[in-house]
Structure formats: C-alpha cells, structure tokens
Amino acid sequence: MIIHLLITDWFKGLLPADTPTHADLYKNLFASVVPDAEYRVYAAMEGELPDLTDPEPGLYVITGSQAGAYETDAWIGTLLQWIRDAKEAGIALSGVCFGAQAIGEALGGRVIKHPNGWGLGLRESRVVSDRLRKYLPSDTLLLAVNHGDQVVELPPDAELLATSDFCANDAFAIGDKILAFQGHPEFTIAYLEFFLTVGVKGQSPEFVEKVRESLKLGKPQGELIARMMVDSAKA
C-alpha cells in the first residue's frame, strides 16, 4: 500500500533535535499495520500536494499543524480546495488534528479557536458509532491530543464517531472514504512527555499536573485507528 503523508507543519525548533520528525511518527504508526507500506511525503504548507488528475491508490493523510484551518494563508486555501477535489475523486483521506479541522472546514463545517482552551495529554472520548466501535475493545477511544482549535459544526453529510466533554466532535467520517480525528494516533506517551518538558511554558502548575495525570489513563489506541484508516483505503 502507498501511504501519502501531507505534512502541514514540521514544528522546527519547538522540540529537541533528536525528537522523531512528523513523517517518522506516522511511519512508525503505520509500520505495525502495513509493514511493507511505501510512503510519499508532501510539504503541504509549501503548496506541495498530490496530483488528483490521476490519483495513485492508497491512503492519504493530512497531519497536524500550528495553523488554523480558518486562517487566510494561501497554502491553507489551496489545501481546502484540494480536500474538496479529493472528495470528488473518491480517494481514501484521513485527517489528524489540523487535518481533521481542514476536512471539516473544507466540506461545509466550521472551525474556531475554542473557548475550552488548549487540550493536551491523553483524552478519552465516548464512541457513538458502530463504525468506530468495531475497532475498539470498549465504548471509549483513548488518544493523545494537542490542540486549541476545534470543529464546532460538522459538514452536512458527516457522521459523528466519537465525542467528549472537551471536544464535541472528536472524530467523524464522511462517506466510506473520509475519516477525521482530533486526537493524534501517531503520538506516543514518550512524545507527549516532550511537551511536558519544553512545550508547556507559561502554563499553570495545575494545567501541567492535569496533563501529567492524563498520561496514566492507559496506552493510547493509535494503532487501532491506523488500522481503521488503512481499511478505508481498501473499501
């Protein structure tokens, strides 16, 4: 299988130099599901996007970013149009964090910087769809999160997959081919711990302690979500 990674931020200078790159995080994630996957990496924030006139098979994944899907940067507008074209082309497309928000914004939903503030750590979501439930051992989804924006209105044809008190639209799907997750299936506990050392400057001790406590919730279920994404490309 070919996995196309649309990188929307390299997060340069934010984490230690020996931290895995965003592309490496995804390669590590999918290695457990598709060991022989072939990867195509695109710098979407530089306007580099897959050609949809003759799309290659496989799974297309839009990653997280510090940017907001509602911002007016040229590359974001180009990406949103690409998402609309991708839906028309019928490719298997998954979005993570900003990628999920971009899908929501492009296809008729609404994204805002949410008054709930910054979500960081591990978060449990309530699963509300059998489509997601069949991949999980219970009615909850546990994923790493790191976001301040949220999809507050789903696209008209979206199906809600999971919800939480902090983020009502934690996961959703559009048709058989499009999946969107506010959480980060590619993040490990070790990666989250980097944020506790370098990424929470200016936050209150109470916030930091809450994040630290969340890491005790269990093993995040990113591999199960990776399986769901891969299966969407086989449908």
C-alpha positions as CSV (number, residue, x, y, z in Angstrom):
1,M,0.0,0.0,0.0
2,I,1.1,3.6,-0.7
3,I,0.6,6.0,2.2
4,H,0.6,9.6,1.2
5,L,1.6,12.0,4.0
6,L,0.6,15.6,3.6
7,I,2.8,17.4,6.1
8,T,1.3,20.7,7.2
9,D,4.0,21.7,9.8
10,W,7.5,20.5,10.6
11,F,7.4,22.1,14.1
12,K,11.0,23.2,13.7
13,G,12.7,24.5,16.8
14,L,9.8,23.5,19.1
15,L,11.1,20.1,20.2
16,P,14.6,18.7,20.9
17,A,16.6,17.9,17.8
18,D,16.5,14.2,18.5
19,T,12.7,14.1,18.5
20,P,11.2,12.0,15.7
21,T,10.1,14.0,12.7
22,H,6.3,14.3,12.0
23,A,6.8,12.0,9.0
24,D,8.7,9.5,11.1
25,L,5.9,9.4,13.7
26,Y,3.4,8.3,11.0
27,K,5.8,5.8,9.5
28,N,6.3,4.2,13.0
29,L,2.5,4.2,13.5
30,F,1.6,2.5,10.2
31,A,4.5,0.1,10.4
32,S,2.5,-2.0,12.8
33,V,-0.4,-2.2,10.4
34,V,1.2,-2.2,7.0
35,P,4.8,-3.3,7.4
36,D,5.6,-3.1,3.7
37,A,4.0,0.3,3.1
38,E,5.5,2.7,0.6
39,Y,5.5,6.4,1.6
40,R,5.1,9.6,-0.4
41,V,5.7,12.8,1.6
42,Y,4.4,16.2,0.6
43,A,5.2,19.6,2.1
44,A,1.6,20.8,2.0
45,M,2.4,24.1,3.8
46,E,4.7,24.9,0.9
47,G,1.9,24.2,-1.6
48,E,3.1,20.7,-2.5
49,L,0.1,18.4,-2.9
50,P,-0.7,15.1,-4.6
51,D,-1.9,15.2,-8.2
52,L,-5.6,14.2,-8.3
53,T,-5.9,14.1,-12.0
54,D,-4.6,10.6,-11.9
55,P,-4.5,9.7,-8.2
56,E,-2.4,6.9,-7.1
57,P,-4.1,4.2,-4.9
58,G,-3.6,4.1,-1.2
59,L,-4.3,6.2,1.8
60,Y,-3.9,10.0,2.0
61,V,-3.3,11.5,5.5
62,I,-3.3,15.2,6.4
63,T,-1.2,15.9,9.5
64,G,-1.4,18.4,12.4
65,S,-0.2,22.0,12.3
66,Q,0.1,25.1,14.4
67,A,-2.0,26.9,11.8
68,G,-5.8,27.3,11.9
69,A,-8.0,25.9,9.2
70,Y,-9.9,29.2,9.2
71,E,-6.8,31.3,8.5
72,T,-6.3,33.0,5.2
73,D,-2.8,31.9,4.2
74,A,-2.6,30.9,0.6
75,W,-1.4,27.4,1.3
76,I,-4.4,26.7,3.5
77,G,-6.9,27.8,0.9
78,T,-5.1,25.6,-1.7
79,L,-5.3,22.7,0.7
80,L,-9.0,23.2,1.4
81,Q,-9.8,23.2,-2.3
82,W,-7.6,20.0,-2.7
83,I,-9.7,18.4,0.0
84,R,-12.9,19.2,-1.9
85,D,-11.3,17.8,-5.1
86,A,-10.2,14.7,-3.2
87,K,-13.7,14.0,-2.0
88,E,-14.9,14.2,-5.6
89,A,-12.1,11.9,-6.7
90,G,-13.2,9.3,-4.1
91,I,-9.8,8.7,-2.6
92,A,-9.3,7.5,1.0
93,L,-8.5,10.5,3.0
94,S,-7.8,10.8,6.8
95,G,-7.2,14.0,8.8
96,V,-5.5,14.3,12.1
97,C,-5.9,17.4,14.4
98,F,-5.4,20.3,12.0
99,G,-6.0,17.8,9.2
100,A,-9.4,16.9,10.7
101,Q,-10.2,20.5,11.1
102,A,-9.2,21.3,7.5
103,I,-11.5,18.5,6.3
104,G,-14.3,19.9,8.4
105,E,-13.8,23.5,7.2
106,A,-13.4,22.5,3.5
107,L,-16.5,20.4,3.4
108,G,-19.0,22.7,5.0
109,G,-18.3,22.6,8.7
110,R,-16.9,25.3,11.0
111,V,-13.6,25.5,12.9
112,I,-12.8,28.0,15.7
113,K,-10.3,28.7,18.4
114,H,-12.3,27.1,21.1
115,P,-13.1,28.8,24.5
116,N,-12.4,25.5,26.2
117,G,-8.7,26.4,25.6
118,W,-5.8,24.1,25.0
119,G,-6.2,20.4,25.2
120,L,-3.0,18.4,25.9
121,G,-2.3,14.9,27.1
122,L,-4.4,11.8,26.8
123,R,-8.2,12.1,26.3
124,E,-11.0,9.6,26.5
125,S,-13.8,10.0,24.0
126,R,-17.2,8.4,24.0
127,V,-17.7,6.2,20.9
128,V,-21.1,6.9,19.3
129,S,-20.8,4.9,16.1
130,D,-20.6,1.2,15.4
131,R,-18.3,2.0,12.6
132,L,-15.6,3.1,15.1
133,R,-16.7,0.8,17.9
134,K,-15.8,-2.4,16.0
135,Y,-12.1,-1.4,16.1
136,L,-12.0,-0.9,19.8
137,P,-12.3,-3.1,22.9
138,S,-14.8,-0.8,24.6
139,D,-17.0,2.2,24.1
140,T,-14.2,4.7,24.7
141,L,-11.4,5.9,22.5
142,L,-8.1,6.9,24.1
143,L,-5.8,9.2,22.0
144,A,-3.2,11.8,22.6
145,V,-4.3,15.4,22.0
146,N,-2.6,18.7,21.5
147,H,-5.0,21.4,20.2
148,G,-6.6,24.8,20.8
149,D,-9.0,24.8,17.7
150,Q,-12.0,22.5,17.2
151,V,-14.6,21.6,14.6
152,V,-17.7,23.1,16.2
153,E,-20.1,22.4,13.3
154,L,-19.8,19.2,11.3
155,P,-20.1,19.1,7.5
156,P,-23.7,18.4,6.5
157,D,-23.0,14.8,5.4
158,A,-20.7,13.9,8.3
159,E,-21.3,11.1,10.7
160,L,-20.1,11.6,14.3
161,L,-17.9,8.8,15.5
162,A,-16.7,10.0,19.0
163,T,-17.3,12.9,21.3
164,S,-16.1,14.2,24.7
165,D,-16.9,17.0,27.1
166,F,-13.9,19.0,25.9
167,C,-14.4,18.4,22.2
168,A,-17.9,17.6,20.9
169,N,-16.6,16.4,17.5
170,D,-13.6,14.3,18.5
171,A,-13.9,12.1,15.4
172,F,-16.2,12.0,12.4
173,A,-16.5,10.4,9.0
174,I,-17.8,11.4,5.6
175,G,-18.9,8.6,3.4
176,D,-16.8,5.4,3.2
177,K,-13.5,7.1,2.4
178,I,-13.0,10.1,4.7
179,L,-12.1,9.9,8.4
180,A,-11.2,12.8,10.7
181,F,-9.7,12.5,14.2
182,Q,-9.0,15.4,16.6
183,G,-6.6,13.2,18.5
184,H,-3.2,12.1,17.4
185,P,-2.9,8.4,16.7
186,E,0.8,8.9,15.8
187,F,1.7,10.4,19.2
188,T,3.3,8.1,21.8
189,I,3.5,8.6,25.6
190,A,7.2,9.4,25.2
191,Y,6.3,12.1,22.6
192,L,3.8,13.7,24.9
193,E,6.4,13.8,27.6
194,F,8.5,16.0,25.4
195,F,5.7,18.6,25.7
196,L,5.8,18.4,29.5
197,T,9.4,19.5,29.4
198,V,9.5,22.0,26.6
199,G,6.0,22.7,25.4
200,V,4.1,23.9,28.4
201,K,5.9,27.1,29.1
202,G,3.6,29.8,30.5
203,Q,1.0,27.3,31.6
204,S,-0.1,27.0,35.2
205,P,1.2,24.2,37.5
206,E,-2.4,22.9,37.7
207,F,-2.5,22.6,33.9
208,V,0.8,20.7,33.8
209,E,-0.3,18.4,36.6
210,K,-3.6,17.7,34.8
211,V,-1.7,16.7,31.7
212,R,0.7,14.6,33.7
213,E,-2.2,12.7,35.3
214,S,-3.8,12.1,32.0
215,L,-0.8,10.1,30.9
216,K,-1.8,7.4,33.4
217,L,-5.1,6.7,31.6
218,G,-3.5,3.9,29.7
219,K,-2.0,3.1,26.3
220,P,-3.3,5.3,23.5
221,Q,-5.1,3.4,20.8
222,G,-3.4,4.9,17.8
223,E,-2.6,1.6,16.2
224,L,-6.3,0.7,16.2
225,I,-7.1,4.0,14.4
226,A,-4.3,3.4,11.9
227,R,-6.0,0.1,11.1
228,M,-9.3,1.9,10.5
229,M,-7.6,4.4,8.2
230,V,-5.9,1.6,6.2
231,D,-9.2,-0.3,5.9
232,S,-10.8,2.8,4.5
233,A,-8.4,2.6,1.6
234,K,-9.4,-0.9,0.9
235,A,-13.1,-0.3,0.9
